[in-house]
Amino acid sequence: MIYAMMVEKKVRRTFEAINDGNYGAMLDGLAGNFTYHFHGKHALGGRRRTRTSMEAWWQRVFRLLPGAIFDVREVFVSGGPWRTRVVVNSRVQGDLPDGSTYRNTVLQLMTLRWGKVVDVETLEDLQELERALNVVFDYGNPEARAEPIEDGL
C-alpha cells in the first residue's frame, strides 16, 4: 500500500513537471530498455525505444501543442517493485492557433520494474487529436502532418 502511494505520487509529480515544460522528469523515469507506444499514425504516434527519440518526440509535442496541460484524474497502481502496473486517466487541454481549445482524454498503461518505466501505451481519442493537428497544420506548421518519430522497430 505504501509502495503504491509512492508510485502514484511520483506519477503525479512527473505530470506536474511536464505541465511546467520539464519533460526531462519523464525521460529520467525511463529504464535503459523501454518501449513507448502512442497509438495512431500521426505526428505524435508511433513506437519509441530510445531516450533520444523520446526527447525529439517531447520537443515535437511542445512545438505542436504549446501550453497543453495535463489534469491527472486517477492513478491506479498494482503489483510490487519487480513488476508494477500503472494506469493513468488524465485530461489534456490547450489552446489552438485558431482560437479553439484542444481537449482530450488520455489513458496511459505503464509497466515499471524496480521504479523505472519499461513500457508505456498511450491512448487518446484520435479524431480529436487529428482535428487539433489539422488546425496546427492549417495555421502554418507542416510538422503537424509529419511522420511519427520512431526507432528500434
GROMACS elastic network, one bead per residue, 0.5 to 0.9 nm:
[ bonds ]
;  ai    aj funct       b0    kb
    1     4     6  0.51584   500
    1     5     6  0.63372   500
    1     6     6  0.87430   500
    2     5     6  0.50846   500
    2     6     6  0.62498   500
    2     7     6  0.87324   500
    3     6     6  0.50827   500
    3     7     6  0.62751   500
    3     8     6  0.86587   500
    3    77     6  0.89687   500
    3    80     6  0.75734   500
    3    81     6  0.78742   500
    4     7     6  0.51240   500
    4     8     6  0.61441   500
    4     9     6  0.85936   500
    4    76     6  0.82789   500
    4    77     6  0.55257   500
    4    78     6  0.69856   500
    4    79     6  0.80994   500
    4    80     6  0.81979   500
    4    84     6  0.87281   500
    5     8     6  0.51051   500
    5     9     6  0.61540   500
    5    10     6  0.86451   500
    5    77     6  0.80826   500
    6     9     6  0.51480   500
    6    10     6  0.62380   500
    6    11     6  0.86991   500
    7    10     6  0.50954   500
    7    11     6  0.61846   500
    7    12     6  0.86632   500
    7    77     6  0.72605   500
    7    84     6  0.89144   500
    7    86     6  0.84547   500
    7   115     6  0.79405   500
    8    11     6  0.51087   500
    8    12     6  0.62081   500
    8    13     6  0.85879   500
    8    75     6  0.60935   500
    8    76     6  0.74623   500
    8    77     6  0.69338   500
    8    86     6  0.83243   500
    9    12     6  0.51813   500
    9    13     6  0.61215   500
    9    14     6  0.85796   500
   10    13     6  0.50686   500
   10    14     6  0.61147   500
   10    15     6  0.87580   500
   11    14     6  0.51139   500
   11    15     6  0.64486   500
   11    16     6  0.87401   500
   11    26     6  0.89012   500
   11    75     6  0.78999   500
   11    86     6  0.89652   500
   11    88     6  0.83839   500
   12    15     6  0.52300   500
   12    16     6  0.62516   500
   12    17     6  0.86989   500
   12    72     6  0.69459   500
   12    75     6  0.81735   500
   13    17     6  0.61699   500
   13    18     6  0.86687   500
   13    25     6  0.85843   500
   14    17     6  0.50705   500
   14    18     6  0.63116   500
   14    19     6  0.86712   500
   14    22     6  0.86619   500
   14    23     6  0.80500   500
   14    24     6  0.89611   500
   14    25     6  0.57365   500
   14    26     6  0.59536   500
   14    29     6  0.86325   500
   15    19     6  0.61604   500
   15    20     6  0.86302   500
   15    23     6  0.85472   500
   15    25     6  0.85181   500
   15    26     6  0.79659   500
   15    69     6  0.88264   500
   15    70     6  0.67153   500
   15    71     6  0.81719   500
   15    72     6  0.75222   500
   16    19     6  0.50038   500
   16    20     6  0.63647   500
   16    21     6  0.88699   500
   16    22     6  0.86065   500
   16    69     6  0.87864   500
   16    70     6  0.78399   500
   16    71     6  0.87230   500
   16    72     6  0.89872   500
   17    21     6  0.64819   500
   17    22     6  0.50916   500
   17    23     6  0.66940   500
   17    24     6  0.82314   500
   17    25     6  0.64817   500
   17    26     6  0.82368   500
   18    24     6  0.79710   500
   18    25     6  0.73620   500
   18    26     6  0.75566   500
   18    69     6  0.81221   500
   18    70     6  0.81104   500
   19    22     6  0.72012   500
   19    23     6  0.83913   500
   19    67     6  0.78093   500
   19    68     6  0.73373   500
   19    69     6  0.53279   500
   19    70     6  0.64589   500
   19    71     6  0.89983   500
   20    23     6  0.84539   500
   20    67     6  0.89638   500
   20    69     6  0.86374   500
   21    24     6  0.87804   500
   21    62     6  0.80598   500
   21    67     6  0.83703   500
   22    25     6  0.63098   500
   22    26     6  0.81566   500
   23    26     6  0.53662   500
   23    27     6  0.65311   500
   23    28     6  0.87993   500
   23    55     6  0.79520   500
   23    58     6  0.67383   500
   23    59     6  0.86653   500
   24    28     6  0.59841   500
   24    29     6  0.85996   500
   24    55     6  0.80609   500
   25    28     6  0.51887   500
   25    29     6  0.65360   500
   26    29     6  0.52256   500
   26    30     6  0.69300   500
   27    30     6  0.54919   500
   27    31     6  0.88792   500
   27    51     6  0.66898   500
   27    54     6  0.73193   500
   27    55     6  0.74284   500
   28    31     6  0.81505   500
   28    51     6  0.89739   500
   28   116     6  0.85525   500
   29   115     6  0.76776   500
   29   116     6  0.53820   500
   29   117     6  0.59806   500
   30    33     6  0.78821   500
   30    34     6  0.67298   500
   30    51     6  0.80003   500
   30   112     6  0.87249   500
   30   115     6  0.89061   500
   30   116     6  0.53280   500
   30   118     6  0.64860   500
   30   119     6  0.86385   500
   31    34     6  0.57850   500
   31   112     6  0.83418   500
   31   113     6  0.80879   500
   31   115     6  0.85102   500
   31   117     6  0.53687   500
   31   118     6  0.55189   500
   31   119     6  0.88844   500
   32    50     6  0.80663   500
   32    51     6  0.83394   500
   32   116     6  0.85568   500
   32   117     6  0.89614   500
   32   118     6  0.80407   500
   33    49     6  0.70537   500
   33    50     6  0.77239   500
   33   117     6  0.88348   500
   33   118     6  0.63814   500
   33   119     6  0.89346   500
   34    48     6  0.81523   500
   34    49     6  0.54997   500
   34    50     6  0.73941   500
   34   117     6  0.68228   500
   34   119     6  0.55229   500
   34   120     6  0.81400   500
   35    47     6  0.67512   500
   35    48     6  0.57807   500
   35    50     6  0.80330   500
   35   117     6  0.87212   500
   35   118     6  0.62543   500
   35   120     6  0.63299   500
   35   121     6  0.83324   500
   36    46     6  0.81025   500
   36    47     6  0.55253   500
   36    48     6  0.51255   500
   36    49     6  0.63886   500
   36    50     6  0.89777   500
   36    54     6  0.81676   500
   36   118     6  0.82254   500
   36   119     6  0.58671   500
   36   121     6  0.61181   500
   36   122     6  0.79316   500
   37    45     6  0.73415   500
   37    46     6  0.57584   500
   37    48     6  0.65152   500
   37    49     6  0.89070   500
   37   119     6  0.80093   500
   37   120     6  0.60481   500
   37   122     6  0.62062   500
   37   123     6  0.88988   500
   38    41     6  0.89115   500
   38    44     6  0.70643   500
   38    46     6  0.54239   500
   38    47     6  0.64727   500
   38    48     6  0.87454   500
   38   120     6  0.80934   500
   38   121     6  0.59183   500
   38   123     6  0.64712   500
   38   124     6  0.85290   500
   39    42     6  0.87431   500
   39    44     6  0.86143   500
   39    45     6  0.54939   500
   39    46     6  0.64073   500
   39    47     6  0.82919   500
   39   121     6  0.74966   500
   39   122     6  0.62795   500
   39   123     6  0.59237   500
   39   124     6  0.77827   500
   39   126     6  0.83537   500
   40    43     6  0.88977   500
   40    44     6  0.80480   500
   40    45     6  0.50583   500
   40    46     6  0.67844   500
   40   123     6  0.86619   500
   40   126     6  0.70693   500
   40   148     6  0.89962   500
   41    44     6  0.78570   500
   41    45     6  0.53322   500
   41    46     6  0.66184   500
   41   147     6  0.76111   500
   41   148     6  0.67273   500
   42    45     6  0.50766   500
   42    46     6  0.77809   500
   42   126     6  0.89823   500
   42   129     6  0.89709   500
   42   130     6  0.74735   500
   42   133     6  0.85770   500
   42   144     6  0.79994   500
   42   145     6  0.66256   500
   42   146     6  0.70861   500
   42   147     6  0.63427   500
   42   148     6  0.58697   500
   43    46     6  0.82767   500
   43    60     6  0.83224   500
   43    61     6  0.88517   500
   43   133     6  0.80137   500
   43   143     6  0.70906   500
   43   144     6  0.57253   500
   43   145     6  0.56111   500
   43   146     6  0.50015   500
   43   147     6  0.54004   500
   43   149     6  0.73795   500
   44    57     6  0.71412   500
   44    60     6  0.77491   500
   44    61     6  0.70532   500
   44   144     6  0.84265   500
   44   146     6  0.86373   500
   44   147     6  0.83284   500
   44   148     6  0.57933   500
   44   149     6  0.73250   500
   45   147     6  0.83598   500
   45   148     6  0.53023   500
   45   149     6  0.74214   500
   45   150     6  0.85126   500
   46   147     6  0.87799   500
   46   148     6  0.53275   500
   46   149     6  0.63467   500
   46   150     6  0.57049   500
   46   151     6  0.88313   500
   47   148     6  0.82033   500
   47   149     6  0.75305   500
   47   150     6  0.52683   500
   47   151     6  0.69092   500
   47   152     6  0.82664   500
   47   153     6  0.76244   500
   48    51     6  0.83312   500
   48    53     6  0.61409   500
   48    54     6  0.64474   500
   48    57     6  0.87073   500
   48   149     6  0.72125   500
   48   150     6  0.50456   500
   48   151     6  0.54121   500
   48   152     6  0.69580   500
   48   153     6  0.81444   500
   49    52     6  0.86619   500
   49    53     6  0.71748   500
   49    54     6  0.76320   500
   49   150     6  0.78641   500
   49   151     6  0.62325   500
   49   152     6  0.59260   500
   49   153     6  0.82514   500
   50    53     6  0.53768   500
   50    54     6  0.63035   500
   50    55     6  0.86592   500
   50   151     6  0.72777   500
   50   152     6  0.76860   500
   51    54     6  0.50044   500
   51    55     6  0.60532   500
   51    56     6  0.85859   500
   52    55     6  0.51775   500
   52    56     6  0.62722   500
   52    57     6  0.85800   500
   53    56     6  0.50169   500
   53    57     6  0.60229   500
   53    58     6  0.86570   500
   53   149     6  0.66800   500
   53   150     6  0.68417   500
   53   151     6  0.69359   500
   54    58     6  0.61690   500
   54    59     6  0.85559   500
   54   149     6  0.83642   500
   54   150     6  0.89185   500
   55    58     6  0.51847   500
   55    59     6  0.61998   500
   55    60     6  0.86191   500
   56    59     6  0.51331   500
   56    60     6  0.62696   500
   56    61     6  0.87523   500
   56   149     6  0.75914   500
   57    60     6  0.50496   500
   57    61     6  0.62520   500
   57    62     6  0.88081   500
   57   148     6  0.85752   500
   57   149     6  0.63516   500
   57   150     6  0.88901   500
   58    62     6  0.63025   500
   58    63     6  0.86149   500
   59    62     6  0.52543   500
   59    63     6  0.62839   500
   59    64     6  0.87355   500
   60    64     6  0.60478   500
   60    65     6  0.83221   500
   60   143     6  0.80588   500
   60   144     6  0.88595   500
   61    64     6  0.52540   500
   61    65     6  0.57355   500
   61    66     6  0.73619   500
   61    68     6  0.89390   500
   62    65     6  0.53131   500
   62    67     6  0.73936   500
   62    68     6  0.79202   500
   63    66     6  0.57113   500
   63   141     6  0.88974   500
   63   143     6  0.86751   500
   64   133     6  0.73838   500
   64   136     6  0.67094   500
   64   137     6  0.88637   500
   64   141     6  0.77059   500
   64   143     6  0.75539   500
   64   144     6  0.64273   500
   65    68     6  0.57033   500
   65    94     6  0.68071   500
   65    95     6  0.76938   500
   65    96     6  0.73086   500
   65   102     6  0.86450   500
   65   132     6  0.85249   500
   65   133     6  0.84720   500
   65   136     6  0.81772   500
   66    69     6  0.89553   500
   66    94     6  0.73608   500
   66    95     6  0.78999   500
   66    96     6  0.85535   500
   67    93     6  0.84026   500
   67    94     6  0.57935   500
   67    95     6  0.71190   500
   68    92     6  0.64462   500
   68    93     6  0.53054   500
   68    95     6  0.71202   500
   68   102     6  0.82128   500
   69    91     6  0.81233   500
   69    92     6  0.54749   500
   69    93     6  0.54329   500
   69    94     6  0.62654   500
   70    90     6  0.63968   500
   70    91     6  0.56177   500
   70    93     6  0.67152   500
   70   106     6  0.87553   500
   71    89     6  0.87563   500
   71    90     6  0.53704   500
   71    91     6  0.50911   500
   71    92     6  0.62664   500
   71    93     6  0.82225   500
   72    75     6  0.75436   500
   72    88     6  0.71189   500
   72    89     6  0.62118   500
   72    91     6  0.64887   500
   72    92     6  0.86581   500
   73    88     6  0.76792   500
   73    89     6  0.56052   500
   73    90     6  0.50770   500
   73    91     6  0.72994   500
   74    87     6  0.79424   500
   74    88     6  0.58568   500
   74    89     6  0.51167   500
   74    90     6  0.68748   500
   75    86     6  0.68758   500
   75    87     6  0.56743   500
   75    89     6  0.64382   500
   75    90     6  0.86885   500
   76    85     6  0.80104   500
   76    86     6  0.55002   500
   76    87     6  0.50558   500
   76    88     6  0.65595   500
   76    89     6  0.85963   500
   77    84     6  0.69287   500
   77    85     6  0.57805   500
   77    87     6  0.67016   500
   77    88     6  0.89220   500
   78    83     6  0.85515   500
   78    84     6  0.57396   500
   78    85     6  0.51588   500
   78    86     6  0.65028   500
   78    87     6  0.88914   500
   79    82     6  0.79065   500
   79    83     6  0.59859   500
   79    85     6  0.62507   500
   79    86     6  0.88934   500
   80    83     6  0.56318   500
   80    84     6  0.53968   500
   80    85     6  0.85937   500
   80   113     6  0.86260   500
   80   114     6  0.84971   500
   81    84     6  0.57344   500
   81   112     6  0.73935   500
   81   113     6  0.59266   500
   81   115     6  0.63979   500
   82   112     6  0.76105   500
   82   114     6  0.52922   500
   82   115     6  0.82638   500
   83   111     6  0.66762   500
   83   112     6  0.57579   500
   83   114     6  0.72660   500
   83   115     6  0.89295   500
   84   110     6  0.80285   500
   84   111     6  0.55713   500
   84   113     6  0.63263   500
   84   114     6  0.81295   500
   84   115     6  0.81571   500
   85   109     6  0.73391   500
   85   110     6  0.57345   500
   85   112     6  0.64622   500
   86   108     6  0.78775   500
   86   109     6  0.58798   500
   86   111     6  0.63035   500
   86   112     6  0.77866   500
   87   107     6  0.70545   500
   87   108     6  0.56254   500
   87   110     6  0.63289   500
   87   111     6  0.89843   500
   88   106     6  0.78333   500
   88   107     6  0.56559   500
   88   108     6  0.51051   500
   88   109     6  0.66903   500
   88   110     6  0.82265   500
   89   105     6  0.73905   500
   89   106     6  0.60446   500
   89   108     6  0.67927   500
   90   104     6  0.85612   500
   90   105     6  0.59369   500
   90   106     6  0.51929   500
   90   107     6  0.64646   500
   90   108     6  0.84368   500
   91   103     6  0.71272   500
   91   104     6  0.56884   500
   91   106     6  0.57550   500
   91   107     6  0.86302   500
   92   102     6  0.76657   500
   92   103     6  0.56552   500
   92   104     6  0.53418   500
   92   105     6  0.63502   500
   92   106     6  0.69227   500
   93   101     6  0.68355   500
   93   102     6  0.53131   500
   93   104     6  0.66305   500
   94   100     6  0.87502   500
   94   101     6  0.56355   500
   94   102     6  0.51825   500
   94   103     6  0.68277   500
   95    98     6  0.83353   500
   95    99     6  0.65301   500
   95   100     6  0.61386   500
   95   102     6  0.60632   500
   95   103     6  0.89444   500
   96    99     6  0.55958   500
   96   100     6  0.54229   500
   96   101     6  0.55771   500
   96   102     6  0.64186   500
   96   132     6  0.70545   500
   96   135     6  0.70884   500
   96   136     6  0.68585   500
   97   100     6  0.72966   500
   97   101     6  0.88910   500
   97   135     6  0.70850   500
   97   136     6  0.64146   500
   97   139     6  0.65337   500
   98   101     6  0.86270   500
   98   135     6  0.69042   500
   98   136     6  0.81710   500
   98   139     6  0.74336   500
  100   132     6  0.89923   500
  101   132     6  0.84032   500
  102   128     6  0.74838   500
  102   129     6  0.77163   500
  102   131     6  0.85637   500
  102   132     6  0.61241   500
  103   128     6  0.74287   500
  103   129     6  0.84094   500
  103   132     6  0.89366   500
  104   124     6  0.67001   500
  104   125     6  0.64981   500
  104   126     6  0.89578   500
  104   128     6  0.66536   500
  104   129     6  0.73873   500
  105   123     6  0.82674   500
  105   124     6  0.57930   500
  105   125     6  0.67553   500
  106   122     6  0.69471   500
  106   123     6  0.58188   500
  106   125     6  0.77810   500
  107   121     6  0.81559   500
  107   122     6  0.58430   500
  107   123     6  0.51912   500
  107   124     6  0.65563   500
  108   120     6  0.66024   500
  108   121     6  0.55546   500
  108   123     6  0.63690   500
  108   124     6  0.89202   500
  109   119     6  0.79370   500
  109   120     6  0.56579   500
  109   121     6  0.51468   500
  109   122     6  0.66443   500
  109   123     6  0.85484   500
  110   117     6  0.68784   500
  110   118     6  0.75974   500
  110   119     6  0.54409   500
  110   121     6  0.64980   500
  110   122     6  0.87727   500
  111   116     6  0.83679   500
  111   117     6  0.58797   500
  111   118     6  0.57423   500
  111   119     6  0.50822   500
  111   120     6  0.66716   500
  112   115     6  0.57297   500
  112   116     6  0.51181   500
  112   118     6  0.55314   500
  112   119     6  0.71183   500
  113   116     6  0.54029   500
  113   117     6  0.65248   500
  113   118     6  0.66694   500
  114   117     6  0.85499   500
  117   120     6  0.73412   500
  123   126     6  0.81788   500
  124   127     6  0.86721   500
  124   128     6  0.81773   500
  124   129     6  0.74348   500
  125   128     6  0.55744   500
  125   129     6  0.64644   500
  125   130     6  0.87692   500
  126   130     6  0.58440   500
  126   131     6  0.83138   500
  127   130     6  0.51987   500
  127   131     6  0.60728   500
  127   132     6  0.86537   500
  128   131     6  0.50931   500
  128   132     6  0.63108   500
  128   133     6  0.86965   500
  129   132     6  0.51260   500
  129   133     6  0.61821   500
  129   134     6  0.85864   500
  130   134     6  0.59988   500
  130   135     6  0.85783   500
  130   144     6  0.89356   500
  131   134     6  0.51172   500
  131   135     6  0.63775   500
  131   136     6  0.87962   500
  132   135     6  0.51404   500
  132   136     6  0.63289   500
  132   137     6  0.86506   500
  132   144     6  0.88723   500
  133   136     6  0.50188   500
  133   137     6  0.61057   500
  133   138     6  0.85520   500
  133   143     6  0.89650   500
  133   144     6  0.51994   500
  133   145     6  0.72058   500
  134   138     6  0.60081   500
  134   139     6  0.85589   500
  134   144     6  0.68679   500
  134   145     6  0.76475   500
  135   138     6  0.50268   500
  135   139     6  0.62385   500
  135   140     6  0.89176   500
  135   144     6  0.86222   500
  136   139     6  0.52320   500
  136   140     6  0.67553   500
  136   141     6  0.58268   500
  136   142     6  0.80173   500
  136   143     6  0.86670   500
  136   144     6  0.62031   500
  137   140     6  0.53889   500
  137   142     6  0.52286   500
  137   143     6  0.71635   500
  137   144     6  0.52333   500
  137   145     6  0.68281   500
  138   141     6  0.71445   500
  138   142     6  0.81576   500
  139   142     6  0.88018   500
  141   144     6  0.60473   500
  141   145     6  0.84420   500
  142   145     6  0.58546   500
  142   146     6  0.69331   500
  143   147     6  0.83600   500
  144   147     6  0.88529   500
  145   148     6  0.88472   500
  146   149     6  0.85725   500
  147   150     6  0.87501   500
  150   153     6  0.74587   500
